[in-house]
Amino acid sequence: MSKAKLFWDGRSQAVRLPEEFQFEGQEVDIERVGNTLVLKPVVEQVKADLAEDEWAWLDRLPKGGFDQDFIDATEEEGVQQERPGLDKLFK
């Protein structure tokens, strides 16, 4: 388990996070769960980061294409379900 240093900044207590735990942005959300404090990235910042590069996940797809099992699964046609009770809703 890593440790962080506590210090005072004026009248506020602060925590100096080790580099591997640092957050992006200027603020975090904080929540008390029992005797534990939970820090989370501010949702608006996360949304802004995602919107900035919402297609970046495509760059992480396998470069050599997909394996045959994946391709076969995407080409399978599903079986149409019979639901007579719903027929009257779509007339």
HUVENDA-V437249 format. One record per residue. N is the residue number from 0. SS is DSSP state (H for helix, E for strand, L for the rest). Layout:
BEGIN
n: {N | N}
ss: {SS | SS}
END
This chain:
BEGIN
n: {0 | 1 | 2 | 3 | 4 | 5 | 6 | 7 | 8 | 9 | 10 | 11 | 12 | 13 | 14 | 15 | 16 | 17 | 18 | 19 | 20 | 21 | 22 | 23 | 24 | 25 | 26 | 27 | 28 | 29 | 30 | 31 | 32 | 33 | 34 | 35 | 36 | 37 | 38 | 39 | 40 | 41 | 42 | 43 | 44 | 45 | 46 | 47 | 48 | 49 | 50 | 51 | 52 | 53 | 54 | 55 | 56 | 57 | 58 | 59 | 60 | 61 | 62 | 63 | 64 | 65 | 66 | 67 | 68 | 69 | 70 | 71 | 72 | 73 | 74 | 75 | 76 | 77 | 78 | 79 | 80 | 81 | 82 | 83 | 84 | 85 | 86 | 87 | 88 | 89 | 90}
ss: {L | L | L | L | E | E | E | E | E | L | L | E | E | E | E | E | L | L | H | H | H | L | L | L | L | L | L | E | E | E | E | E | E | L | L | E | E | E | E | E | E | L | H | H | H | H | H | H | H | H | H | H | L | L | L | H | H | H | H | H | L | L | L | L | L | L | L | H | H | H | H | H | H | H | H | L | L | L | L | L | L | L | L | H | H | H | H | H | H | H | L}
END
